[in-house]
C-alpha cells in the first residue's frame, strides 16, 4: 500500500549539538519562521521552524548523543541522509548571506544543466543544505 498523505510537505528533525547556533543559521540567516518549542521529557527540547509548509524540528538534547557529530564529507562522506534540498529563486543572495555569516559554502551557485542551478552550504552541525533553482 502506498503512503496516503495528509500534508503536502515533510517534517525534518535535526538533532543539534548547539541549538543557539542552529537557530541563528536557520532563522536569522535563512529566514525560517520560528513557531515555538516543545519540551521532550527525558530527551530535550524541540524548536519548531517553518520552511514553506515543511516543519524543520531542531532538537536540543539534554545529554550529548552517543554517536557524536555526523560523518564529514557530505554526499560522499557516508551513507544515509546526507543533505536536503530547498527550492528557491535566490541562490546567489543566499550563498552570499551564508558566506558573510561565516558558514562553509560547500558549492557555490553551479549550473548542473540548462535551467537547473544548485548551491550548497553546511549548517553549524555539519549537515548540508542544498538550494535549488529550476526554470
Secondary structure, DSSP 8 states (H G I E B T S, - for coil): -----SSSS-EEEEEES-HHHHHIIIIIIT--EEEEEEEETTTEEEEEEEETTEEEEEEEESS--TT-S--SSGGGT-SS--EEEEE-S-HHHHHHHHHHTT--EEEEEEEEETTEEEEEEE-TTS-EEEEEEE-
